[in-house]
Amino acid sequence: MDFTPEQIEKMRTIGLRLDKAGTFWQEGAPVTHARLRQALLRWLAVREDGRDIVKLDEQRYAYVDVEDAHLRARAAHWRDDRCFILWDDDDEHELDYASLRQAPDHALYTLVRGMRGRIAGPAYHAVAERIVEDGAGFALLAAGRHWPIAHAA
């Protein structure tokens, strides 16, 4: 059976939402299966047009409404002068220092795999060990540099 582009587009709208706390909701019900949640986190992506999706491949994806950030930091640690973040998709990446932004609630946001990552709680405190005042704002001392921390819009 062949589907029209409009029908395919409609099928991609499945009522999936990711809230600020990191809970997935599908048609108003929480996604409670731990492995499914981890799979959804790993499949998160952003299309070229900026739309948030869960993506299996170029043709197979569905839209997801992301309330705040795609990923949340579970932990952070320093190796020498480099900071590594463990995200809630169980992936660890070196912090993207140049993309750091601070929100009014003091949480930090950064880019991770081309998506928004939120650093709060214990991970924030680990990163904050190396935040210093820098002129009228703040900077992170990491990777041999002062990285200015912008304000999140």
C-alpha positions in Angstrom: 0.0 0.0 0.0 1.3 3.4 -0.9 0.7 6.4 1.4 0.6 10.0 0.4 3.1 12.4 1.9 0.2 13.9 3.9 -0.7 10.5 5.3 2.9 9.7 6.3 3.2 13.1 7.9 0.0 12.5 10.0 1.3 9.0 11.1 4.5 10.8 12.4 2.4 12.8 14.9 2.0 10.2 17.6 1.3 12.4 20.7 4.8 11.9 22.1 6.1 14.5 24.6 9.2 14.8 26.8 8.7 17.0 29.9 11.2 19.1 31.8 11.8 16.3 34.3 12.7 13.8 31.5 9.5 11.8 31.5 8.2 10.8 28.1 4.4 10.9 27.7 2.4 9.3 24.9 -1.1 10.6 24.4 -1.2 11.8 28.0 0.1 8.5 29.6 3.7 8.3 31.0 6.1 5.9 29.3 7.1 3.8 32.3 9.1 1.0 30.6 12.7 1.7 31.4 14.2 0.2 28.3 11.7 2.0 26.0 12.5 5.3 27.7 16.3 4.7 27.2 15.7 3.8 23.5 13.6 6.9 23.0 16.4 9.0 24.6 19.0 7.4 22.2 16.7 8.0 19.2 16.2 11.7 20.0 17.3 14.0 17.2 16.6 17.4 15.6 15.7 17.6 12.0 17.4 20.2 9.7 14.2 22.3 10.0 14.5 22.3 13.8 11.7 19.8 14.5 12.3 17.4 17.4 12.0 13.7 16.5 12.7 10.2 17.6 14.5 8.7 14.7 15.2 5.1 13.6 16.5 6.1 10.2 16.0 8.8 7.5 12.6 7.5 6.6 11.3 6.2 9.9 10.8 8.8 12.6 8.1 10.4 14.7 7.6 13.9 16.1 8.2 14.6 19.8 7.4 17.8 21.7 10.3 18.6 23.9 9.3 20.8 26.8 12.7 22.0 27.9 15.9 20.0 27.1 16.4 16.8 25.1 18.8 15.4 27.7 19.5 15.9 31.4 22.9 15.5 33.0 23.0 12.7 35.6 26.6 13.3 36.7 29.7 15.4 35.8 33.3 14.8 36.6 36.6 16.4 35.8 39.6 14.7 34.2 42.5 17.1 34.6 41.0 20.4 33.2 38.3 18.7 31.0 34.7 18.2 32.1 32.7 15.1 31.1 29.0 14.8 31.5 27.0 11.6 31.8 23.6 12.2 30.2 20.4 10.4 30.9 20.7 8.5 27.7 23.7 6.8 29.3 26.2 8.4 27.0 29.1 10.4 28.3 30.5 13.4 26.3 33.0 16.1 27.0 31.1 19.3 27.8 30.7 21.6 24.8 32.2 24.6 26.6 31.5 27.1 23.9 27.7 26.5 24.0 27.2 27.0 27.8 24.2 29.1 28.7 22.8 29.8 32.2 19.1 29.9 32.8 17.3 32.2 35.3 17.0 29.2 37.6 20.8 28.9 37.4 20.8 25.6 35.5 23.3 25.4 32.7 22.4 24.4 29.2 24.8 23.1 26.5 24.7 21.3 23.2 25.1 17.6 23.2 24.8 15.6 19.9 23.3 18.7 18.4 20.5 18.9 21.0 19.8 20.9 24.2 21.2 19.4 27.4 20.3 20.7 30.9 22.8 20.5 33.7 21.3 20.9 37.1 21.5 19.2 40.6 24.6 17.3 41.5 26.0 17.6 37.9 25.7 21.4 38.1 27.6 21.5 41.4 30.5 19.4 39.9 30.7 21.8 36.9 30.3 24.9 39.1 33.5 24.0 40.9 35.3 25.7 38.0 33.0 28.7 37.4 34.5 32.1 38.1 33.4 35.7 37.9 34.6 37.1 34.6 34.0 40.9 34.2 30.3 41.4 34.3 29.4 37.7 34.0 30.8 34.3 34.6 33.1 31.9 32.8 34.1 28.2 33.1 37.8 27.4 33.5 38.2 24.3 31.4 40.4 22.9 28.6 43.0 25.6 29.1 40.7 28.5 28.6 38.1 30.9 30.2 34.8 30.0 28.5 32.2 32.8 28.9 28.8 31.6 30.1 26.0 33.4 28.2 22.5 33.9 29.5 19.9 31.5 28.1 17.2 33.2 26.1 
